[in-house]
Amino acid sequence: MCPAVSVVVGGSCFNLRFALTCRPHRGEQLSCQPTSSGPIAAMLSMTLGIVSNIVALFILANAYSLQRRRSKATFLLFAFSLVVTDFTGHVIPGALVLRLYLSGGVAEEAYDSADAMCQFLGGSMVFFGLCPLFLGCAMAAERCLGVTQPLLHSSLVTTTRTKITLSVIWLAALCVAMLPCFQLGSYTYQYPGTWCFIKVLEDTHEADVAFVVLFSGLGLTSLAVALVCNTISGLTLVLARLRRQPCSHHSAKSHDIEMVVQLVGIMVTSCICWSPLLIFGLMSVIRSYRDSIGDDLSSYKTLMVMGVRLASWNQILDPWVYILLRRTILRKVCWLCDAVGGFFLAWSGSTCPHGRTSHCKSIQSYTE
């Protein structure tokens, strides 16, 4: 049957952002397979992600080579590693999904017979899903320590320890992704047969439930820790501004604000992109393990597809956090706001001498 939220036109069912063609299968059944719009959307998404990540890598590499402050250099090293991970996680799974689209996808009866490519694709989804969440959490914790305890941060955080932390993060994500190799969970093809992920919908076992709980639990915990750390960092910087710290620390505070603003952008992007898939996966596997999903199977399939499509945008949006939320960009925004504000003040005949710049004070305090 075609998904419940599809529109059938001339034997084709168009569902959300991808198109499926319904063909007779086994006499009475209709199977939905990807049409030509799927590869086009996948190629456009891959191109946008590749360009975004390359631009961000160039900006971060240039900033790291010019940076002399150790705390900023550590943050840029984390950020560079995150963008490299996003770039790799966008290209490798994207290429495999595109190949499945071009081959017409996998038939529904073959979903459980996962081959080597499905195992690799499923492991890549888990690995490149956890890595950005772990890195965002580590970056938030590092900045929280740097803002609240700068002396302790300077004594503990070094380039060598940062590289060790990055290695541990990648190794931990790899260990979780390889659990199905030890029969702790499994990867299967997912509706509509063009991607692989943890088994969550049908014939789930205790190991599958434990695997999904581990994956979603680690992801949601990383987001929660990042939220707490960024909140503490933000409040500390706001209180420092209100107390009017000495001018000699103004540049350092400005750098701290820039880094925290970028971290908030990363956190918001990760929450929007990854939370649906993490939550939908938990909902699906618990419902499937307790009792048969039955008539709601189509709805759960649609939720999972929506979740993975949102998650794929994380690697596209993350680089724009560094591209847009930089002081140089905000200076230009401030200049534009000032120019537009001056135009409207002149048009309205206002004589307020400070009217043109009052609206930019908050941005200027950040960019100076």
C-alpha positions as CSV (number, residue, x, y, z in Angstrom):
1,M,0.0,0.0,0.0
2,C,1.1,3.6,-0.6
3,P,1.8,5.8,2.5
4,A,-1.2,7.3,4.2
5,V,0.1,10.8,3.5
6,S,0.7,10.3,-0.2
7,V,-1.2,11.8,-3.2
8,V,-1.8,9.2,-6.0
9,V,-1.7,10.6,-9.5
10,G,-1.6,8.4,-12.5
11,G,-0.4,5.4,-10.5
12,S,2.3,7.3,-8.7
13,C,2.3,8.3,-5.0
14,F,4.1,11.5,-4.1
15,N,5.1,11.6,-0.5
16,L,6.6,14.7,1.2
17,R,10.0,15.4,-0.4
18,F,10.5,12.2,-2.4
19,A,8.5,10.5,-5.1
20,L,7.5,6.9,-5.2
21,T,6.0,4.9,-8.1
22,C,3.4,2.3,-7.1
23,R,3.7,-1.0,-9.0
24,P,1.6,-4.2,-8.7
25,H,3.4,-6.7,-6.5
26,R,2.3,-10.2,-5.7
27,G,-1.0,-9.8,-7.4
28,E,-2.9,-7.6,-4.9
29,Q,-0.1,-5.6,-3.3
30,L,1.3,-2.3,-4.5
31,S,5.0,-1.6,-3.9
32,C,6.4,1.9,-3.9
33,Q,9.8,2.5,-5.5
34,P,11.8,5.7,-5.9
35,T,11.3,7.6,-9.1
36,S,13.8,9.9,-10.9
37,S,13.1,12.8,-8.6
38,G,14.8,10.9,-5.8
39,P,18.3,10.9,-7.3
40,I,17.9,14.5,-8.4
41,A,17.1,15.6,-4.9
42,A,20.0,13.5,-3.5
43,M,22.5,14.9,-5.9
44,L,21.4,18.5,-5.2
45,S,21.6,17.8,-1.5
46,M,25.1,16.3,-1.8
47,T,26.3,19.2,-4.0
48,L,25.0,21.8,-1.5
49,G,26.6,19.9,1.4
50,I,29.9,19.5,-0.3
51,V,30.2,23.2,-1.2
52,S,29.1,24.4,2.2
53,N,31.6,22.2,4.0
54,I,34.5,23.1,1.7
55,V,33.8,26.8,2.3
56,A,33.6,26.3,6.0
57,L,36.9,24.2,6.0
58,F,38.7,27.0,4.1
59,I,37.5,29.6,6.6
60,L,38.4,27.5,9.7
61,A,41.8,26.5,8.3
62,N,42.6,30.1,7.6
63,A,41.4,31.3,11.0
64,Y,43.4,28.5,12.8
65,S,46.6,29.4,11.0
66,L,46.3,33.0,12.1
67,Q,45.1,32.4,15.6
68,R,47.5,33.0,18.5
69,R,45.2,32.6,21.5
70,R,45.3,29.0,22.7
71,S,41.7,28.9,23.8
72,K,40.5,30.1,20.4
73,A,42.9,27.7,18.6
74,T,41.5,24.8,20.6
75,F,37.9,25.8,19.7
76,L,38.9,26.1,16.0
77,L,40.5,22.6,16.1
78,F,37.3,21.2,17.5
79,A,35.3,23.1,14.9
80,F,37.6,22.0,12.0
81,S,37.2,18.4,13.1
82,L,33.5,18.7,13.3
83,V,33.3,20.1,9.8
84,V,35.6,17.4,8.4
85,T,33.4,14.8,10.1
86,D,30.3,16.4,8.6
87,F,31.9,16.5,5.2
88,T,32.8,12.8,5.3
89,G,29.5,11.9,6.8
90,H,27.7,13.7,4.0
91,V,29.7,12.2,1.1
92,I,30.0,8.6,2.1
93,P,26.4,7.8,3.1
94,G,25.1,10.2,0.5
95,A,26.9,8.3,-2.3
96,L,25.6,5.0,-1.1
97,V,22.0,6.3,-0.9
98,L,22.4,7.8,-4.4
99,R,23.5,4.4,-5.7
100,L,20.4,2.8,-4.2
101,Y,18.2,5.4,-5.7
102,L,19.7,4.9,-9.1
103,S,19.3,1.1,-8.8
104,G,15.6,1.5,-8.0
105,G,15.9,0.7,-4.3
106,V,15.5,-2.7,-2.6
107,A,12.3,-4.6,-2.7
108,E,10.3,-4.7,0.5
109,E,10.6,-8.5,1.0
110,A,14.4,-8.1,0.9
111,Y,14.6,-5.5,3.7
112,D,15.7,-8.1,6.4
113,S,18.4,-9.7,4.1
114,A,20.8,-6.9,4.7
115,D,24.0,-7.2,2.6
116,A,27.4,-5.9,3.2
117,M,26.6,-2.5,1.7
118,C,23.6,-2.1,4.0
119,Q,25.7,-3.0,7.0
120,F,28.3,-0.4,6.0
121,L,25.6,2.2,5.3
122,G,23.9,1.6,8.6
123,G,27.1,1.8,10.5
124,S,28.0,5.0,8.7
125,M,24.6,6.5,9.7
126,V,25.2,5.7,13.4
127,F,28.9,6.7,13.4
128,F,28.4,10.0,11.5
129,G,25.3,10.7,13.6
130,L,27.0,10.3,17.0
131,C,30.2,12.1,16.1
132,P,28.8,15.6,15.5
133,L,26.6,15.2,18.7
134,F,29.7,14.1,20.8
135,L,31.8,16.9,19.3
136,G,29.2,19.5,19.9
137,C,28.9,18.4,23.5
138,A,32.8,18.4,24.0
139,M,33.0,21.9,22.5
140,A,30.3,23.2,24.7
141,A,32.0,21.7,27.8
142,E,35.4,23.1,26.8
143,R,33.9,26.6,26.3
144,C,32.0,26.4,29.6
145,L,35.3,25.6,31.4
146,G,37.1,28.3,29.6
147,V,34.4,31.0,30.4
148,T,33.8,30.0,34.0
149,Q,37.3,28.8,35.1
150,P,39.8,30.3,32.7
151,L,42.8,29.5,34.9
152,L,41.9,25.9,35.2
153,H,41.1,25.8,31.5
154,S,44.6,27.1,30.6
155,S,46.3,24.5,32.8
156,L,44.1,21.5,31.6
157,V,43.3,22.1,28.0
158,T,46.2,21.7,25.6
159,T,46.5,20.9,21.9
160,T,47.7,17.4,22.6
161,R,44.8,16.7,25.0
162,T,42.4,18.1,22.5
163,K,43.7,15.7,19.8
164,I,43.4,12.8,22.3
165,T,39.8,13.8,23.1
166,L,39.0,13.9,19.4
167,S,40.4,10.4,19.0
168,V,38.4,9.1,21.9
169,I,35.2,10.6,20.5
170,W,35.7,9.1,17.1
171,L,36.7,5.7,18.7
172,A,33.6,5.7,20.9
173,A,31.3,6.4,18.0
174,L,33.0,3.7,16.0
175,C,32.5,1.2,18.8
176,V,28.8,1.9,19.0
177,A,28.4,1.7,15.2
178,M,30.1,-1.7,15.2
179,L,28.0,-3.3,17.8
180,P,25.9,-5.3,15.2
181,C,29.1,-7.1,14.3
182,F,28.9,-8.7,17.7
183,Q,25.2,-9.5,17.4
184,L,24.2,-6.6,19.6
185,G,21.5,-5.2,17.3
186,S,21.2,-5.2,13.6
187,Y,21.0,-3.0,10.5
188,T,18.3,-3.4,7.9
189,Y,17.0,-1.7,4.8
190,Q,14.5,1.0,5.7
191,Y,11.4,2.2,3.7
192,P,11.4,3.0,0.8
193,G,14.5,0.7,0.4
194,T,17.1,3.4,-0.3
195,W,18.8,3.6,3.1
196,C,19.8,1.4,6.0
197,F,19.5,1.9,9.8
198,I,19.0,0.1,13.0
199,K,16.1,-2.3,13.0
200,V,13.2,-0.5,14.7
201,L,9.9,-1.4,12.9
202,E,9.3,-5.1,12.6
203,D,10.5,-8.3,14.3
204,T,12.6,-6.5,16.8
205,H,14.4,-8.3,19.7
206,E,15.9,-7.3,23.0
207,A,19.3,-6.6,21.3
208,D,17.6,-4.2,18.8
209,V,15.8,-2.3,21.6
210,A,19.0,-2.0,23.6
211,F,20.9,-0.8,20.5
212,V,18.3,1.9,19.7
213,V,18.1,3.0,23.4
214,L,21.9,3.3,23.5
215,F,22.1,5.2,20.3
216,S,19.2,7.6,21.0
217,G,20.2,7.9,24.7
218,L,23.8,8.9,23.8
219,G,22.5,11.4,21.3
220,L,19.9,13.0,23.5
221,T,22.3,13.1,26.5
222,S,24.9,14.9,24.3
223,L,22.3,17.5,23.3
224,A,21.2,18.0,26.9
225,V,24.8,18.4,28.2
226,A,25.5,20.9,25.4
227,L,22.4,22.8,26.3
228,V,23.4,23.0,30.0
229,C,27.0,24.0,29.2
230,N,26.0,26.7,26.7
231,T,23.4,28.1,29.1
232,I,26.0,28.4,31.8
233,S,28.5,30.0,29.4
234,G,25.9,32.5,28.1
235,L,24.8,33.5,31.5
236,T,28.4,34.0,32.7
237,L,29.2,36.2,29.8
238,V,26.0,38.2,30.2
239,L,26.8,38.8,33.9
240,A,30.3,39.8,33.0
241,R,29.0,42.4,30.6
242,L,26.6,43.7,33.2
243,R,29.4,44.0,35.7
244,R,31.5,46.0,33.1
245,Q,34.7,44.0,33.2
246,P,37.9,46.0,32.7
247,C,38.6,47.1,29.1
248,S,41.8,45.0,29.0
249,H,39.7,41.9,29.0
250,H,37.3,43.2,26.3
251,S,39.0,41.4,23.4
252,A,39.0,38.1,25.2
253,K,35.4,38.4,26.2
254,S,34.6,39.3,22.6
255,H,36.2,36.0,21.4
256,D,34.4,34.1,24.1
257,I,31.0,35.6,22.9
258,E,31.8,34.7,19.3
259,M,32.5,31.1,20.2
260,V,29.5,30.7,22.5
261,V,27.2,32.2,19.8
262,Q,28.6,29.6,17.3
263,L,28.1,26.8,19.8
264,V,24.5,27.9,20.3
265,G,24.0,27.8,16.6
266,I,25.5,24.2,16.4
267,M,23.3,23.1,19.3
268,V,20.1,24.5,17.8
269,T,20.9,22.9,14.4
270,S,21.6,19.6,16.0
271,C,18.5,19.6,18.1
272,I,16.3,20.5,15.1
273,C,18.0,18.0,12.8
274,W,18.7,15.0,15.0
275,S,16.0,15.0,17.8
276,P,13.2,13.8,15.5
277,L,15.1,10.7,14.3
278,L,16.4,9.9,17.8
279,I,12.8,10.2,19.2
280,F,11.1,8.5,16.3
281,G,13.5,5.6,16.5
282,L,12.8,5.1,20.2
283,M,9.0,5.3,19.6
284,S,9.1,2.8,16.8
285,V,11.3,0.2,18.5
286,I,9.4,0.3,21.8
287,R,6.0,0.0,20.0
288,S,7.3,-2.8,17.7
289,Y,8.8,-4.8,20.7
290,R,5.8,-4.5,23.0
291,D,3.2,-5.3,20.3
292,S,2.8,-5.3,16.6
293,I,2.6,-1.8,15.0
294,G,0.0,-3.2,12.7
295,D,-2.1,-0.5,11.0
296,D,0.3,2.3,12.2
297,L,3.2,0.8,10.3
298,S,2.8,3.2,7.4
299,S,2.8,6.2,9.8
300,Y,5.9,5.0,11.6
301,K,7.7,4.5,8.3
302,T,6.8,8.0,7.2
303,L,8.1,9.4,10.6
304,M,11.4,7.6,10.2
305,V,11.9,8.9,6.6
306,M,11.1,12.4,7.9
307,G,13.6,12.0,10.7
308,V,16.5,10.8,8.5
309,R,15.9,13.6,6.0
310,L,16.1,16.1,8.7
311,A,19.2,14.5,10.1
312,S,20.9,14.7,6.7
313,W,20.5,18.4,6.8
314,N,22.7,18.7,9.9
315,Q,25.8,18.2,7.7
316,I,24.6,21.0,5.4
317,L,23.6,23.5,8.0
318,D,26.5,23.1,10.5
319,P,29.1,24.8,8.2
320,W,26.9,27.8,7.8
321,V,27.2,28.4,11.5
322,Y,30.8,29.2,11.0
323,I,30.3,31.0,7.7
324,L,27.6,33.4,9.0
325,L,28.1,33.7,12.8
326,R,31.5,35.4,12.5
327,R,32.4,38.8,13.8
328,T,33.4,40.1,10.3
329,I,29.9,39.1,9.0
330,L,28.1,40.7,11.9
331,R,30.1,43.9,11.4
332,K,28.8,44.0,7.9
333,V,25.3,43.3,9.2
334,C,25.7,46.2,11.7
335,W,26.9,48.5,8.9
336,L,23.9,47.5,6.8
337,C,21.5,48.0,9.7
338,D,23.1,51.4,10.4
339,A,22.7,52.5,6.8
340,V,19.1,51.3,6.6
341,G,18.3,52.9,9.9
342,G,19.9,56.2,8.8
343,F,17.9,56.1,5.6
344,F,14.6,55.7,7.4
345,L,15.5,58.3,10.0
346,A,16.3,60.8,7.3
347,W,13.1,59.9,5.4
348,S,11.0,60.4,8.6
349,G,12.8,63.7,9.5
350,S,14.0,62.5,12.8
351,T,16.5,64.7,14.6
352,C,17.6,62.3,17.3
353,P,21.4,62.5,17.2
354,H,21.9,59.0,18.4
355,G,19.0,57.3,16.6
356,R,21.1,55.8,13.8
357,T,23.4,53.8,16.0
358,S,21.4,52.8,19.0
359,H,19.9,49.8,17.3
360,C,23.4,48.4,16.6
361,K,24.9,48.6,20.1
362,S,24.3,45.0,20.9
363,I,25.9,43.8,17.7
364,Q,28.8,46.3,18.1
365,S,29.5,45.0,21.6
366,Y,29.9,41.5,20.1
367,T,31.9,42.4,17.1
368,E,34.4,44.9,18.6
